[in-house]
Structures are given as C-alpha cells and as structure tokens.
C-alpha cells in the first residue's frame, strides 16, 4: 500500500512540466493525524506501508516531516519491518541534519534531477529564472557522502530525451547507481520523436550491459523493471496500477486522490475521490474512464500485453484524458523498453550466467548495491 503525503504545495522551483499546482499552504497536524490513522486502518495486515513525503518541495517543511514521522512511529500498530518512508526532493535543500534524520529512520532518499546542466536547466529553474543545476549537483555530492543509497529521478521530454544516454553516464560518474528515467506523458510527442525511442532505449541497454560486465552494476528502471516482468511472465497484480485501492495521495487539506500525479491544484478537482474528514468516494473515478471499454482493443490482442504498462491510469490520463485509454507514445515506448530489456537480459545471461535471481524475488534494485561501498 502506497500513501503519498503532499505536505505542502509550495516550491522554490518553477519546473515547467510540473503536475502539482503551487499554493502557499501546508498540512496541519490534525489532518496528518487522520491520514496516519487512515493508513493503518486501510492497509491489509499482510501488506507493507510505503509512506512518501512529497510536495511542492517537502523539505521546505522539514520540521513537519519530522513530526509526522514520529506520529507514524508512535502509532499503536506501527511495525518497523512493515513501514518504509521516502522523501522525494528537488535537490535544492540539504543539510547534515536532514541526512542524519534520513539515516536514523532508514528513509529512501530520492533527488529529482533531469541530468547534466544542459538538460536539468531546460525545465528546472528558480522563479527568478536562475538555473538550478549548480545547486542540485552540490546536493548530489553531499548526499552521496552522507546517505548510503541515493536514488535519482530524471524526467525526459521531447526536447531532452535524445540526451538520455548522456544522462545515465552523468549520474553514473556521480556514483549514483539507482537511476529512474520517466517520460513526461503530458508532453506533445511527435511521430518522429516516438520513432526515435527504440534507438535511445537500445543505447541505454548497451550502457547497462557494459556496467554489469565491468562489475559495476546499476539499477536503471527502464531496463530492470522490464527484466523482472519478463522473468515473472508479465506484471503480477500487486505491480499493476491500484490507484484508489492500493495507492492514495493526500493534499495539505486532506483531499484524497488515486495517485500523486493527479493531485493538481489540491482542490476537489475531477480526480478527487474524497477527503480525510468525510471518507472515500471511489465511484468518482468512473468519470475519467472511456465508457464500456477497459482498454484499447489493439492492446487486448497484443502479444506484449502482459509485459506492458497499459494499465497505468495516471500515465494514460496525462496523455489521453482517460485512465483506461492508451496513446501511441506509451505503446511504442513500452515495446522499445521490453525489447531493450530482453536484449540486456539475454546478453548478460550468455556472458555471465544466471544473473537476475533478485529480479524474480521482487528486488531488482539490489543489483546496484553489490558494489555500493566502492562508489
């Protein structure tokens, strides 16, 4: 079960493709308390609880993060083996105090950075127009020294996706080994752009192969997640989108959404499925479905259907306006990712022997930790 707390919708950057509306507000402790109770009440006993602190920029409210974390850990049903915390930051705020807190609570720490300055500064900058890359690079360096594992999330866009191989190499040179590459689904992807994806993804697969053969494995979600899916014969139910069932996001006022990417301005918009004070109304999600159709007809007959993320409701909505309608970008991107991952898997199994047992067990990111102490 995944719970994302948008503790503030304020941010010190003005990233052009951001899907969160900016408002000067913060989550109250009374709302946070109700959300914490909601999490423990609604999570089946046999499932983990993943709690993410999100924004805006969550580290603008670091004291609030500390208070809510204590609130969770003091809850009568808290179990340290069952609950995992995560912080996703834009990389402009960092300190030794933050690092100590992250380590003390064994938090996942992710930095949103699109890549080298040429790429990062295309869309991520301060309200004054000042570039953010210099500040974020310093944060990455400090975080790498202070926190055992730092994740990085890069958003790629029609203007930047051709730099993805350079982005991967840039992160690798920083010592970052858990690299997440995610497209801007809301962008206008031309046919030329879409048709270029297979070549770009193949270049990333070649980098992935080279890192492994050099004894320096990296987790790259574009490759690792698909290898795991291939080995398991398709996405299993718990991996598929469970928006509004196994995944919830909360605005500072306690409005509830099926995914953090659908929070928008945080008000009772078309994706809002309730409020923490009044409960859920899942039926509201149906207004964003294509009537009488669960998915594109061509998807149902596609041989790659079980390996494809055609079920991702928020990605579909960003690109088509419907939770259950797939566009051409996702179709071609998924096919290209599956082919790139299959190539990487077959090459490495031939070169190195059985290599991906961790992927079958559901922990593909563990491959990047093999040589973590040598970064």
C-alpha positions in Angstrom: 0.0 0.0 0.0 1.4 3.3 -1.1 0.5 6.6 0.6 1.8 10.0 -0.6 1.5 13.0 1.6 1.8 16.3 -0.2 2.6 18.1 3.0 2.9 21.4 1.1 2.2 22.7 -2.4 4.8 25.4 -2.1 8.0 25.0 -4.1 11.2 27.0 -4.6 11.5 25.9 -8.3 9.2 26.6 -11.2 9.6 23.4 -13.3 7.6 23.9 -16.5 6.2 20.4 -16.7 5.3 20.0 -13.0 1.8 18.5 -12.5 1.4 19.9 -9.0 -0.3 23.3 -8.6 1.6 25.8 -6.4 -0.2 27.2 -3.4 1.0 28.7 -0.1 -0.3 26.0 2.2 0.9 23.2 4.5 -0.6 20.2 6.1 -2.0 20.7 9.6 -1.1 18.2 12.3 -4.8 17.3 12.8 -5.1 16.4 9.1 -1.8 14.4 9.3 -3.1 12.5 12.3 -6.2 11.4 10.4 -4.2 10.4 7.4 -1.9 8.3 9.7 -4.9 6.6 11.2 -6.3 6.0 7.6 -3.1 4.3 6.5 -3.1 1.8 9.4 -6.8 1.2 9.1 -6.9 0.6 5.4 -3.8 -1.4 4.9 -4.3 -5.2 5.0 -2.3 -6.8 7.7 -0.1 -8.8 5.3 0.9 -5.7 3.2 3.7 -3.2 3.6 3.0 0.5 4.1 5.1 2.8 1.9 4.8 6.5 3.0 6.2 9.2 0.8 6.7 12.8 1.7 6.0 14.9 -1.4 5.2 18.4 -2.4 5.7 21.0 -3.8 9.1 20.8 -2.2 8.7 18.7 1.0 12.0 19.8 2.6 10.6 23.3 2.9 8.6 21.7 5.7 11.3 19.5 7.2 10.0 20.1 10.8 6.6 18.8 9.7 8.2 15.7 8.2 9.9 15.0 11.5 6.7 15.4 13.4 4.6 13.2 11.1 7.3 10.5 11.1 7.2 10.5 14.9 3.4 10.3 14.7 3.6 7.2 12.5 6.3 5.5 14.7 4.3 6.2 17.8 1.1 4.7 16.3 0.0 1.5 18.2 0.1 -0.5 15.0 3.5 0.6 13.9 5.9 -2.1 13.0 9.4 -1.1 11.8 9.6 -4.1 9.4 6.4 -3.2 7.8 6.7 0.6 7.2 9.0 2.4 4.9 9.4 6.1 4.5 10.6 8.0 1.4 11.4 11.7 0.6 11.4 13.0 -2.9 13.2 16.4 -3.2 14.2 18.7 -6.0 17.7 18.8 -4.6 17.9 22.4 -3.7 17.7 21.9 0.1 20.0 19.7 2.1 21.9 19.7 5.3 23.7 17.4 7.7 20.6 17.4 9.9 18.5 16.2 7.0 21.0 13.4 6.2 21.1 12.3 9.9 17.3 12.2 10.0 17.1 10.2 6.8 19.7 7.7 8.1 18.1 7.4 11.5 14.8 6.4 10.1 16.2 4.4 7.2 14.3 6.5 4.7 14.5 6.2 0.9 16.0 9.4 -0.3 15.3 10.5 -3.9 16.5 13.5 -5.8 14.7 14.8 -8.9 17.3 15.8 -11.4 17.0 15.6 -15.1 20.7 15.2 -15.9 23.7 17.4 -16.7 23.2 21.2 -16.7 22.2 21.3 -20.4 19.3 19.0 -19.6 18.5 20.0 -16.0 18.3 23.7 -16.8 15.9 23.2 -19.7 12.9 22.9 -17.4 14.1 23.1 -13.8 14.9 26.6 -12.6 14.1 29.1 -9.8 11.3 31.7 -10.1 13.9 34.3 -11.0 14.9 32.2 -14.0 18.2 31.2 -12.4 19.4 27.7 -13.3 19.2 25.0 -10.6 21.9 22.6 -11.9 24.7 24.0 -9.8 22.8 23.8 -6.5 21.5 20.3 -7.3 24.9 19.0 -8.3 26.3 20.1 -4.9 23.4 18.4 -3.1 24.0 15.1 -5.0 27.7 15.2 -4.0 26.8 15.9 -0.3 24.0 13.3 -0.2 26.3 10.7 -1.8 28.7 11.1 1.0 26.2 11.2 3.8 23.4 8.7 2.8 24.2 5.1 1.9 21.8 4.9 -1.1 20.6 7.9 -3.1 18.0 7.5 -5.8 17.7 9.9 -8.7 14.7 10.5 -10.9 15.0 12.1 -14.3 12.1 13.3 -16.4 12.6 13.2 -20.1 10.7 15.3 -22.6 10.6 15.6 -26.4 13.3 18.4 -26.1 15.6 16.3 -23.9 15.0 12.5 -24.4 17.8 12.2 -27.0 20.3 13.1 -24.2 19.2 10.1 -22.1 22.4 8.1 -22.7 24.4 11.1 -21.6 22.1 11.5 -18.6 22.8 7.9 -17.5 26.5 8.4 -17.8 26.3 11.7 -15.9 24.6 10.1 -13.0 27.0 7.1 -13.1 30.0 9.4 -12.9 28.5 10.9 -9.7 28.3 7.4 -8.3 24.6 7.2 -8.5 23.5 3.6 -9.1 19.8 3.7 -8.8 18.6 5.7 -11.8 14.9 6.2 -12.7 14.1 7.6 -16.1 10.4 8.6 -16.5 8.8 10.4 -19.5 6.7 13.5 -19.4 3.4 11.8 -20.6 1.7 15.2 -20.8 4.1 16.5 -23.5 3.3 16.6 -27.2 5.4 13.7 -28.6 5.7 13.9 -32.4 5.8 10.8 -34.6 9.4 11.5 -35.3 10.2 11.6 -31.5 8.3 8.4 -30.8 10.0 6.5 -33.6 13.4 7.5 -32.2 12.7 5.9 -28.8 13.8 2.3 -29.7 17.3 3.6 -30.7 17.7 5.6 -27.5 16.5 2.8 -25.3 18.9 0.4 -27.0 21.8 2.7 -26.2 20.8 2.7 -22.6 20.6 -1.1 -22.7 24.2 -1.2 -24.0 25.3 1.1 -21.2 23.5 -1.2 -18.7 25.3 -4.3 -20.2 28.7 -2.6 -20.0 28.2 -1.6 -16.3 27.4 -5.2 -15.5 30.4 -6.7 -17.4 32.7 -4.1 -15.7 31.5 -5.4 -12.3 29.7 -2.1 -11.7 26.0 -2.9 -12.0 23.4 -0.2 -12.0 19.7 -0.2 -11.4 18.0 1.5 -14.4 14.3 1.3 -14.1 13.7 1.3 -17.8 15.7 -2.0 -18.1 15.5 -3.7 -14.6 11.7 -3.4 -14.2 11.1 -5.0 -17.6 13.6 -7.8 -17.0 11.7 -8.5 -13.8 8.4 -8.5 -15.7 9.8 -10.8 -18.4 11.1 -13.3 -15.8 7.8 -13.4 -14.0 5.8 -13.9 -17.2 4.2 -10.5 -17.0 3.1 -8.0 -14.4 1.6 -9.6 -11.3 -1.5 -8.0 -9.8 0.3 -6.2 -7.0 2.7 -4.4 -9.5 -0.2 -3.1 -11.6 -1.9 0.2 -11.0 -4.0 0.1 -7.9 -5.0 3.7 -7.9 -7.7 4.4 -5.4 -7.3 0.8 -4.0 -3.6 0.3 -3.1 -2.4 3.8 -3.7 -3.6 7.1 -2.3 -2.3 10.7 -2.3 -3.3 13.5 0.1 -3.3 17.2 -0.4 -2.4 19.5 2.5 -6.2 20.0 3.2 -6.7 16.2 3.3 -8.3 15.8 -0.1 -7.7 12.3 -1.4 -6.5 11.3 -4.9 -5.8 7.9 -6.5 -2.2 8.9 -7.4 0.1 11.8 -6.6 0.3 12.7 -10.3 -3.4 13.6 -10.2 -3.3 16.0 -7.2 -3.1 19.0 -9.5 -4.1 22.1 -7.5 -5.0 20.1 -4.5 -8.7 21.1 -4.5 -11.7 18.9 -5.2 -10.9 18.6 -8.8 -12.1 15.8 -11.2 -9.6 13.3 -9.7 -10.5 13.9 -6.1 -12.1 10.8 -4.5 -12.8 12.1 -1.1 -11.5 13.9 1.9 -9.9 12.5 5.0 -12.6 14.1 7.1 -15.5 12.6 5.1 -14.1 9.4 3.7 -13.7 7.9 0.2 -16.0 8.0 -2.9 -14.2 5.7 -5.3 -17.1 5.9 -7.8 -15.9 9.4 -8.7 -13.1 7.8 -10.6 -15.5 6.4 -13.2 -16.0 9.8 -14.8 -12.4 9.5 -16.2 -13.0 6.2 -17.9 -13.8 5.5 -21.5 -17.4 4.2 -21.3 -17.8 0.4 -21.8 -14.2 -0.1 -22.7 -11.4 -1.2 -20.3 -8.5 -0.6 -22.6 -7.7 -0.1 -26.3 -8.9 -3.1 -28.4 -5.5 -3.5 -30.0 -3.9 -3.8 -26.6 -6.1 -6.8 -25.7 -4.8 -8.8 -28.7 -1.1 -7.6 -28.4 1.4 -10.4 -27.7 3.2 -8.0 -25.3 0.1 -7.1 -23.3 1.2 -8.8 -20.1 4.5 -7.0 -20.1 3.2 -3.5 -20.9 2.2 -0.7 -18.6 -1.1 -0.1 -20.5 -2.8 -0.3 -17.1 -1.1 2.8 -15.6 -4.1 5.1 -15.0 -2.3 8.4 -14.4 0.1 8.0 -17.3 -2.9 7.3 -19.6 -4.8 10.3 -18.3 -1.8 12.6 -18.8 -1.6 11.6 -22.4 -5.2 10.9 -23.5 -7.5 12.3 -20.8 -8.8 8.9 -19.7 -7.5 6.4 -17.1 -8.1 3.5 -19.5 -7.1 4.9 -22.9 -3.5 4.3 -24.2 -1.8 6.6 -26.6 0.8 5.9 -29.3 3.7 7.2 -27.2 3.1 4.7 -24.3 2.7 1.9 -26.8 5.9 2.5 -28.7 7.8 3.3 -25.5 6.8 0.1 -23.8 7.6 -2.0 -26.8 11.0 -0.4 -27.1 11.7 -0.9 -23.3 10.7 -4.5 -23.4 13.0 -5.2 -26.4 15.9 -3.3 -24.8 15.5 -5.2 -21.6 15.2 -8.6 -23.3 18.4 -7.8 -25.2 20.2 -6.8 -22.0 19.0 -9.9 -20.2 19.9 -12.4 -23.0 23.3 -10.8 -23.4 24.2 -10.8 -19.8 22.9 -14.3 -19.1 25.1 -15.5 -22.0 28.2 -13.6 -20.8 27.9 -14.0 -17.0 25.5 -16.9 -16.4 22.4 -16.7 -14.2 22.4 -13.1 -13.0 18.9 -11.9 -12.3 17.7 -14.1 -9.4 17.0 -10.9 -7.4 14.5 -9.8 -10.1 12.4 -12.9 -9.6 12.3 -12.3 -5.9 11.0 -8.8 -6.5 14.1 -6.8 -5.5 15.8 -5.9 -8.8 17.3 -2.7 -7.3 19.5 -4.9 -5.1 21.8 -5.3 -8.2 23.0 -1.7 -7.8 24.1 -2.3 -4.2 26.5 -5.1 -4.9 29.5 -2.7 -5.2 27.9 0.2 -3.2 31.0 0.5 -1.0 33.2 1.2 -4.0 31.3 4.1 -5.4 
